[in-house]
Amino acid sequence: MRQLADNFWTFRGDLKIAKVINFGTHMSLVRRANGKFLLLDSYDLDEDDRNALLSLTDEGRAIEAILNVHPFHTLHCSAVHALLPHARLIGTRRHVQQASDLPWETGLIEQEATWQEFAGDLQFSVPQGVDFVSPHKNVHVASVLVRHRESGIVHVDDTLNVLAAPGFLGKLLPQSILRFHPQLAKALQQRAGAADDYDRWARDLAEAWSGTPFVCAAHSAIRKLPQGAWQKEVMGALADVEKTLSSHRSTHG
């Protein structure tokens, strides 16, 4: 468990493919203005992190809800619910479908109506112009991005990435700047205007969340941003996918 701000903590975990390649995963903890806590995403913590979490949150009793914000991040939902069975369980429509045995709330995290309950502490954003759940099972472009209002820290799964070397090399070699998901071309909706919708969403996000000091990215790293870098790096990430957007416009209008 690593504390990034007075009321924001992050947990980094392992996600190994074929038991060899560690893509990594994460979970964040936010203390609300009312003193209660929210978990962002689910991860089955090791003993040290689990003890730290429970110690900070009155043995977990102060955790109000678990907000699962990426439709394809479902592996650890059962484990975190078992650890915190009293906490409200909120996810995407795909979470409800994939883990139907869990007591999900009816309000879905991709719906703005659900955001309103947490709006005093968190900001939310969903990419426009892309399928929230892609028909291609390995295309995980869309998610609900979350920003903690007090600290400005962004928690994001897959939609934005930070490339970092694995293991100890990650401490020696520089991280990449922010990048959008490399499979954007497969995620864009097959209709006229989808590329423009994505472009507009990215530009609005760059401006609205300017001043962000940290980005907690699921499968890569925590990126500490220089002052003013959020807007510059998001716009740079958008420039990097301009060929993809232009190609989509040429095909669909």
Phi, psi and omega in degrees: 000130181234128179270125181256340179204175183307323187231031179217127178231152178230149177239132176250137183225182182257140169221099186261133176263128183057026177064016183234301185276120182264105179277340179079157174207179185203172175206147179236155179234131181237133171265125183283168178298334180276002179092346177278172185238155172232139170262137174253113184076175183233135175211134181282097189290152171285175189299317182296313180292324178297316179295321178295318178298312183292323179297320182288332190246032179056055182057030178089349184294337182275359177275116184281316189207156174245118182256110180264113197252358176240124187299336182261002177262086187239353190297326190252008183298318182295320182294317181288324175297320179295326178288326185230065187295341180278340186287140177297138185248113184236132181212191177273173178301324180291325175302314182298321181287320186281332181232061187291348179280348181270154185276068181292144172285157183287329177288129183264147186287342177278358182262134182298330179299325178288326180298328187301327181296331185251008190295337178291337183246332187229149169249148182231154176206140176238130179303140179259154177084000178236157175288127179296320170241108184288145173293343174272112191296339180261008179259106186244048187288318188266148175198176171265112176281142183233135176236127177282118187300315186296313184266337184082003183287138179255131173251123185216141177247112168073319184304316172244138182235153171235119180275128180218146179294148181286158173058216184293339179295333179296337178274345184257323185263148181290149173286161170281165167284176183297140178226145172281161184303134185291346181259028180305321183303323181280342184267337181299136180295141184277070181205159176295139176091351182295319179296320178293324178296318179294316178301315181294318178300314182296319179295318179296320180294319180301320182280315187294327183254023177300149184093359178299125183268333180222147169238120175265105183257137193300302193260020185219282190196172168265124180254119173273121186266136169298159181303129179082002187282335181306304184298317180298316185285324176294318177293325175294320177297322178295318178299325181293335180257012183298325177297321177296317180292319179296319178297321178295319178298320180296327182277319190247347180095000000 
